[in-house]
Amino acid sequence: VKELMKQEGFVFLYDFENAQEKARYEEKYYALYDTCEKRLRTQGYQIYTSLNLNLQEELQQAVDGQLSGYEEVNEEGVYKLQASAVCINNETGFVEAIVGGRSQEFGFYTLNRAYQSYRQPGSVIKPLIVYTPMLERGYTAETLVIDEKMEDGPKNANGTYLGEITLQEAVQKSVNVIAWKLFEELTPAKGLEYLKKMNFSHLNREDYRLPSALGGFTEGVSALEIAAAYATLEHDGIYREPTCIKKILDSKGNVIFETEQNEIQIYQHNAARAMTSMLIGVMEEGTGSKLKLNRIQSAGKTGTTNEQKDGWFAGYTRYYTTSVWVGYDMPQRMDGLKGNTYPGQIWKQFMNAIHEGLQPKELKTVIQPTEEGIKQVFTPKEESSEQIEDSENEEIIEEISGPVEFVDFDEAVSNGRIVYLHSPFNKFLDDIIGLLDMKALRDRGLRVLFDTMHGSGAYPLQVILHTARCTIDTINLNKDAYFGGQMPAPTEQTLSMLSDMVIKGDYDFGIAMDGDGDRLGIVDHVFDPGINLGQRV
């Protein structure tokens, strides 16, 4: 129906200034929705979908089987305890199974809760609006945080506080206090912006507050939205709008709609991978440890709302992403309902079934920045001088394993990717690596001030620092000195300026490199300004 609405030129909105604006939009939305639905049912359209009947049956069986002991119905004869679930193929981005409720035979249309019902997400929202955004901002799994009782803040689910812990442990144990603190540091506006970019449709102004860090939304989210967001984490932070519609033909066989998968970068590449690593930890040692799959690596997160009214589990493998919600249509407490009980068991049963016979694959995680690994990535390939000349302005992403693609270099670096730069400066990289103690740099969250004016040879060094998980701020101290394609060497004056800025900005160190890539200047709090390592390079 929504695809037909698009054909009519309807523009879908997900953010509103006030209740009146939202009410006007919904009036137009539902009027056109009803019109298009009637057309769909009466005018002989042929609809081609991505739905996989085997997966659909497995998902429905998992929902029905895990909730079979709850037979209470409402006045219309519908089961009171319900569930919804969505499965997305991670390779294509298309929905392959969608279950909107428990199986019952009705002669009338029933609610598909997977995309028509919006519920409080609980902790399943934390990776999306708190943890992955903070990983983009320099936090790592090993960053130390303080779990403590807060006077005006949330309580932890178990009522205990752990003191100083790593961010990894906070995610694994779903610690509310840490999520709240980080969301306050990030700000709700920045956190919810990620959901807006992924078309979460029921956000409103009241959601821009700290309780949203724990899933305390005004209206809520759907299983379809959560599945698409977790599939984005698996897909290196790239969002694809979830749909099961591949094309629509009219009664004469004319194609009136065909889906094109547009991709939008939501999270930085390495932040998404780092989040995946942390969610693997949830499955190995955290709240999802009882939900590990039989033969294949998985990442996932539990979610439980206040008074156990909603339970969620969302998780993924290299092959599929699946989200599951369980709760009552009319919200009420359910003893024993947690993310790792009914929703988690539905997820586990279904995912084990659909992965039978598939080759085990490990999830994509951050490439660890070992000295040997970096040298492997940055060792120039055998090329003729003509090839090097031809590729002077081309940058290639080359992960240690995986496809090669041409990309914009600065965008690649900002996304934390490993980059191989075709450049005559690569011959100096081993020497540079030898000067920098990678073990000392790694995972310490160091802040670096980089003078970018000093040549293309600086680019690979920037990548090395990104790989060591340093946070880099760039400046341009000598922009007027560029002439004839040649960059000047970092002078004593430049390094003195750089040193002053390092100290004033509380950076750990600063770097400048000349245009030929054969002189490197480093300034550090520990050293006097102007320490020049160029001679050794």
Steps between C-alpha positions, in 0.01 A plus 500: 500500500778744588669434165177598323487811717848589378374466144240764586779733608439472874799614708548301819601703805651377824556816702248766602524838669183452705190286550291708261747450215505126565119483510473676161755264351327189636164614363647518149695178552205283604268644234743408222591171670135388492469597134814313397407195706166472319676532163747231602220256585273569203701599193693183421850601601773237494744535789841333500659469842822385662315290758644153543218258580730261685634777724149638545377163620797451734449843657128445549563159655755648740255770613209256537705231673670720758169666600277192477430490872313831498145448378317799651308702237334842489135582413568448128660160560854621435780368720586761762871412511652581164826522312646644182821421318691600186790331319721688250745344257828680572635455149202652317344719768154363419253367757465121460263424788256715695261376769238736637354279772413150614319270258120513518233443239298815440266598219606862533819701467715501813772730625854434380689606809841471332450832320170637633560477874741727687628404843761613751835346394677482835874433490494372142522867400828567686742389224315718248482835680766474771783253452573509126484882493744513792733254325509754216613760752807320632361255754614138473396170655779547756407854602444514875168637625352534850182314589360669810171592660361824360281732698294617200574212267394145427543183700667192365270206435651289778533790744878466530784729389837373378728802540774533240435270203584489130251611239495138378377382840237777509361377167516132593316557828270767355589751771242780500711757683776493239260533206333796674831676572631455146171614348520813711854560373393436140166689537160354403487715187815342358402149609151510349633647178627151413148359527357783290748418223375138511136611464374412847150632451357560848756727662367824644623803693440334837760237412785753515576422863732273695257210568514423126847357564326210674220470244253727681334635186162672481358272229767248416653303213401206282672165453560595136683819600715320755590224252605756238711691754683188618550394138667840457754409770577174323527682164791721614269780613319526166118519510266351240128567529332173602247368252376170363363658181720440197264623228134571426327441167159634401224283355654535151842385610665843499760557768376792707756463778835327547706525817843659485706445813642839593777483758560769764803508729359537854788389721871515432635175361728412790250618763245253362759224503610587853135485609470159338802381702334622819170332411686175437607538863134526601445157343818351647495630856211742540121508519475298177736219601219241510402589143822411318437321172618146440750539219540863412620822659232753592467845654192623684335707769218444747237755596245504784278793594381613843271255678582237233233621259716461188779259417735532203786318343688617189802324358684405186744270327680560171193356329191640675378763744189423706309705757227365730251678728273329757231662713127561545307713251367688800825544693510314830764334714604148407699308760806343346501725195852620423697547183680170549188295581208485255632741232850355526376143478293580190809660344724206589259233372446683172863593437629150575246358255578731209879468535500121472718401206655846462877539511604654835624857457642737757354846534690802371687660787767767528835396353740499793785748444802275547834617365514204262142558387563865424813417304298248303238758410750771414755297304487632142398249236723421202422768243668666205589869524225571244242334723610705800484816292153415371368432847657804665162652588317175566450348841410138560337347802662167559399304804731210577230274360207618295417690183690798365305816421594851390403761758559855608800482730393760758156340530664160546726627776212676676318168502798332663580276206833336421628671185780418259615814320679464165774752552880522469501584873425142604872416509527705821219328688704220655741758636213708638345196663837429656504845657155470653450253782175342379456300818513822700255675267247224464160527670601786729265748335783745434418837345724613215531841333603451137632779276350386169679751278820303497444266213332188370751293690308593813188315387625146561629609840154636583360159414751327726389724786132433426580129502658544842167657602636848555267797465642744243426870466647671194633854452670688219790703641676585174230531234665802335822309435359267236658564163563296186364180654778493761437516875765654726664299774373561854720777633604577854243783497225264379582245766506768767152616393385139493639441847316802642174371354566149633547634852207745488268239353619227739593266215730208563725590208519683168638396161615671182665352190656661194391467137757237407403283792862476614491732802269452795449742787346388829429713808392356830425621853789288619755657262615852425335664196668421170604140554576403139523136407552575133870412502423149620227456239 
